[in-house]
Amino acid sequence: MTDRVLVAYTSKAAATDEIAQIIGMELASCGLRVTVLPIAAAESLHGFGAVIMGDAAARDASRFVRKHRADLKSTPVWLFHRGRPPVPPDVTRMVRRLGANGPVSFGGAAPDWDRAQAWARYLADQLTVLHRGFVSN
């Protein structure tokens, strides 16, 4: 298993891409190789050992899941969204379909940046436990 992690996001507001960047930087600081991309730019999951996807309720996210369904079923997936609970029904359905972890909510108009960093550190630890190739500080 590879230590490469894809953080893919779709964003109607700037906060989701900022959350994705924070998660990516924190995972990288834990020793993981991270690629942070808009979902529309993520053409392949080849070589990624895990996927973290932001704002899964968006139309781009649904297209991404349909396109990569087989790969996503065999890859650890975590979902997050910018917003307050309750989680949108589309995201809940996606979690069930993929067997994904989460989703985690990161506030509304003013996301909780500290929580995003803490969650990324938690993910790094989870990936270390799940896959021997992952290294965490």
BELPEBEL-V495654 format. One record per backbone hydrogen bond with DSSP energy under -0.5 kcal/mol. NH is the residue of the N-H (numbers start at 1). CO is the residue of the C=O. E is the energy in kcal/mol with one decimal. If there is no record, write none. Layout:
((NH CO E) (NH CO E))
This chain:
((5 33 -2.9) (6 50 -2.4) (7 5 -0.6) (7 35 -3.2) (8 6 -0.7) (8 52 -2.5) (9 37 -1.9) (10 54 -1.1) (16 13 -1.2) (17 13 -0.6) (18 14 -1.9) (19 15 -2.5) (20 16 -2.4) (21 17 -2.2) (22 18 -2.3) (23 19 -2.6) (24 20 -2.6) (25 21 -2.7) (26 22 -2.3) (27 23 -2.6) (28 24 -2.3) (29 25 -2.1) (30 26 -0.8) (30 27 -0.7) (31 28 -1.9) (32 27 -1.9) (33 3 -1.6) (34 32 -0.7) (35 5 -2.5) (37 7 -2.3) (37 35 -0.5) (39 9 -3.2) (41 38 -1.7) (42 38 -0.7) (42 39 -1.3) (43 41 -1.4) (48 45 -2.1) (49 4 -2.9) (50 4 -0.9) (51 76 -2.4) (52 6 -3.2) (53 78 -2.9) (54 8 -2.6) (55 80 -2.1) (56 80 -0.7) (58 55 -1.8) (62 58 -1.6) (63 59 -2.1) (64 60 -2.4) (65 61 -2.4) (66 62 -2.4) (67 63 -2.6) (68 64 -2.2) (69 65 -0.5) (69 66 -0.7) (72 68 -2.9) (73 69 -1.9) (74 70 -0.8) (74 71 -0.7) (75 72 -1.0) (76 49 -0.7) (78 51 -2.3) (79 101 -2.1) (80 53 -2.5) (81 104 -2.5) (83 81 -0.8) (83 107 -1.3) (91 88 -0.8) (92 88 -1.9) (93 89 -2.4) (94 90 -1.9) (95 91 -2.4) (96 92 -2.0) (97 93 -2.8) (98 94 -2.4) (99 95 -1.7) (100 95 -1.5) (101 77 -3.3) (103 79 -0.6) (104 79 -1.7) (106 81 -2.4) (111 109 -0.5) (113 111 -1.2) (116 112 -1.7) (117 113 -2.1) (118 114 -2.4) (119 115 -2.6) (120 116 -2.1) (121 117 -2.1) (122 118 -2.1) (123 119 -2.7) (124 120 -2.4) (125 121 -2.0) (126 122 -2.5) (127 123 -2.9) (128 124 -1.7) (129 125 -1.9) (130 126 -2.6) (131 127 -2.4) (134 131 -1.8))
